Amino acid sequence: MTGLEHLHKHHHSQASSVSQTSNQQIQQLQHLHIQQSMTPQSHSHSHSQSQSQAYSRSQSQSQPQTPHQNQQHRDQLTSLNSINCSNVKIGIKPLPLTSALVKSDYNLVENLTNLGYDKVILPITNNRYKENCKSSFKKFRDSQSHNLSELNVPHPSLTEVNILTGSHIQNTVGLLSSWIELDSDDVLINEFSLQVLNNEVSYAKFVAT
């Protein structure tokens, strides 16, 4: 073999090697491109599925509860009650609209305890008592009397309370009025608030016995 033929064959083998290497690199790049193009689609598909699942959950939660779902709710509360924590009680404070619709504190407490709640929180007095106390306060203030001993906040009547006596009392927690101001710097407001507090506590003790 002449030197020229040997040189030609050497260049030919190098060209073949370079061509094979280039083909391998092209295949690797194509494979990488396919993987990259597939990854966002997979993520998008997974994201769409999670959004669909979240939407389905939100739709199921917005539907009215069936008797079976109510039973599941009671079972969940029962399982919470079965936890060995004797000092832990599950309570609920009904919305004013709920209390107004049920009207009877006995029925309200019984229904909620049957659902699994241990305690029901109810305001001791209602808005009628608040207005009555406000009227008494204004009357005393307008009299311009400086003798606080003459201030006499009325006790709540039967139409001014939310809680009556009955077996449901053991599952009822009385809530004091939020509109009293025991920390007021005004001595008149302070005394007025203290009398309202004493009246509500006194009634709570009465219905609890």
matplotlib code that plots the C-alpha trace (Angstrom):
import matplotlib.pyplot as plt

x = [0.0, 1.4, 1.7, -1.0, -3.5, -2.7, -3.3, -6.5, -7.7, -6.7, -8.8, -11.7, -11.8, -11.6, -14.5, -16.5, -15.7, -16.7, -19.9, -20.8, -20.1, -22.2, -25.1, -24.9, -24.9, -27.9, -29.8, -29.0, -30.2, -33.4, -34.0, -33.4, -35.7, -38.4, -38.0, -38.2, -41.2, -43.0, -42.2, -44.4, -47.3, -47.0, -46.9, -49.7, -51.8, -51.0, -51.9, -55.2, -56.0, -55.3, -57.4, -60.2, -60.0, -60.0, -63.1, -64.8, -64.1, -65.4, -68.5, -69.2, -68.7, -71.2, -73.9, -76.5, -75.6, -77.6, -78.7, -75.7, -73.3, -74.9, -74.3, -70.6, -70.4, -71.7, -69.3, -66.4, -67.4, -67.9, -64.4, -63.0, -64.9, -63.4, -59.9, -58.6, -58.7, -61.1, -60.6, -61.4, -65.0, -66.3, -68.6, -70.5, -71.9, -74.9, -75.5, -78.1, -80.2, -80.2, -81.2, -84.0, -85.3, -85.3, -86.8, -86.6, -83.3, -84.2, -84.7, -81.6, -79.3, -80.8, -80.4, -76.8, -75.8, -77.4, -75.0, -72.1, -71.4, -70.7, -71.6, -73.7, -72.8, -75.8, -76.0, -77.8, -79.8, -81.1, -81.4, -84.5, -82.6, -79.9, -82.4, -84.1, -80.7, -79.8, -83.1, -82.4, -78.9, -80.1, -82.8, -80.3, -77.8, -80.4, -81.5, -78.0, -77.8, -74.3, -75.3, -74.4, -76.3, -79.5, -78.6, -80.7, -80.3, -83.3, -83.0, -83.9, -87.5, -88.5, -88.8, -85.3, -83.4, -82.3, -81.9, -84.7, -84.6, -84.5, -82.4, -80.5, -78.8, -76.1, -75.0, -75.4, -72.7, -74.0, -72.4, -72.2, -73.1, -70.3, -71.6, -70.7, -67.6, -66.1, -62.8, -64.3, -62.7, -66.2, -67.4, -71.1, -70.5, -68.3, -71.0, -73.7, -71.7, -71.0, -74.7, -75.5, -72.8, -74.2, -77.7, -76.7, -74.6, -77.4, -79.9, -77.4, -77.0, -80.8, -81.4, -78.4, -79.9]
y = [0.0, 3.3, 6.3, 8.1, 5.2, 4.9, 8.6, 8.4, 5.4, 7.1, 10.3, 8.1, 6.3, 9.6, 11.0, 7.8, 8.2, 11.8, 11.0, 8.3, 10.6, 13.4, 10.9, 9.8, 13.4, 14.3, 11.3, 12.3, 15.9, 14.6, 12.3, 15.2, 17.5, 14.8, 14.5, 18.3, 18.6, 15.9, 17.2, 20.4, 18.4, 15.9, 18.6, 20.5, 17.3, 16.6, 20.2, 19.9, 16.8, 18.4, 21.4, 19.0, 17.2, 20.4, 21.6, 18.3, 18.6, 22.2, 21.2, 18.3, 20.5, 23.1, 20.5, 20.1, 17.4, 14.1, 12.1, 9.8, 12.8, 14.0, 10.5, 10.7, 14.1, 12.6, 9.7, 12.1, 14.0, 10.8, 9.6, 12.9, 12.5, 9.0, 10.4, 10.0, 13.6, 14.0, 17.8, 18.4, 19.3, 20.2, 23.2, 25.3, 28.8, 28.9, 31.9, 34.4, 33.5, 29.8, 30.6, 32.8, 30.1, 27.4, 29.7, 27.1, 26.9, 23.4, 22.1, 23.9, 22.4, 18.9, 19.0, 20.1, 17.6, 14.8, 15.8, 15.1, 18.5, 18.5, 22.1, 24.8, 28.4, 30.8, 34.4, 34.7, 37.8, 39.1, 42.4, 43.3, 43.4, 45.5, 48.1, 48.0, 48.6, 51.3, 53.1, 52.8, 54.2, 57.2, 57.9, 58.0, 60.1, 62.7, 63.0, 64.5, 62.5, 62.1, 59.4, 56.1, 54.2, 55.4, 53.6, 50.5, 48.4, 46.1, 42.3, 40.5, 39.3, 36.1, 37.8, 39.2, 35.9, 33.2, 30.4, 28.7, 25.9, 22.3, 19.2, 20.8, 23.2, 20.7, 21.0, 24.8, 27.5, 31.0, 33.9, 37.3, 40.4, 41.8, 45.4, 46.0, 48.0, 47.0, 48.6, 52.1, 55.1, 56.6, 55.6, 55.7, 53.3, 51.2, 50.9, 50.3, 47.5, 45.9, 45.8, 44.2, 41.6, 40.8, 40.5, 38.1, 35.9, 35.9, 34.6, 32.0, 30.7, 30.6, 28.4, 26.2, 25.0]
z = [0.0, -1.0, 1.4, -0.5, -0.2, 3.5, 4.1, 2.1, 4.2, 7.4, 6.6, 5.5, 8.9, 10.7, 8.7, 9.5, 13.2, 13.2, 11.3, 13.8, 16.8, 15.2, 14.7, 18.3, 19.5, 17.3, 18.6, 22.2, 21.5, 19.9, 22.9, 25.3, 23.4, 23.5, 27.3, 27.7, 25.5, 27.4, 30.9, 30.9, 29.4, 32.2, 34.8, 33.2, 33.1, 36.8, 37.6, 35.7, 37.6, 40.9, 40.0, 38.9, 42.2, 44.2, 42.2, 42.8, 46.5, 46.6, 44.7, 47.1, 50.1, 48.8, 48.4, 51.2, 53.6, 53.4, 56.4, 55.7, 55.8, 59.0, 60.5, 59.3, 61.0, 64.3, 64.0, 63.6, 66.7, 68.6, 67.6, 68.9, 72.1, 72.5, 72.7, 76.2, 77.2, 80.0, 80.2, 76.6, 75.6, 72.2, 72.2, 69.7, 69.7, 67.3, 65.1, 66.2, 63.2, 64.2, 67.7, 66.4, 64.1, 66.7, 69.3, 72.1, 73.9, 75.0, 71.4, 70.2, 72.8, 72.5, 68.7, 68.9, 71.6, 69.5, 66.7, 69.1, 70.7, 74.5, 75.2, 73.6, 74.3, 74.6, 75.6, 79.0, 78.0, 74.7, 72.9, 74.9, 78.1, 76.5, 75.5, 78.9, 80.6, 78.2, 78.9, 82.7, 82.2, 80.2, 82.7, 85.6, 83.7, 82.7, 86.3, 86.9, 90.2, 91.6, 94.0, 92.3, 95.0, 93.3, 90.1, 90.0, 86.8, 86.4, 86.6, 83.4, 82.9, 81.2, 77.9, 78.2, 78.6, 76.2, 78.7, 80.7, 83.3, 82.1, 81.7, 78.9, 81.3, 82.1, 78.4, 78.3, 78.9, 79.6, 77.8, 79.5, 77.5, 75.4, 75.6, 79.3, 80.0, 83.3, 82.5, 81.8, 83.5, 83.8, 87.3, 86.1, 83.2, 85.4, 88.1, 85.5, 83.9, 87.2, 88.0, 84.6, 85.2, 88.7, 87.4, 84.6, 86.9, 89.4, 86.8, 85.6, 89.1, 89.4, 86.2, 87.1, 90.4]

ax = plt.figure().add_subplot(projection="3d")
ax.plot(x, y, z, "-o")
ax.set_aspect("equal")
plt.show()
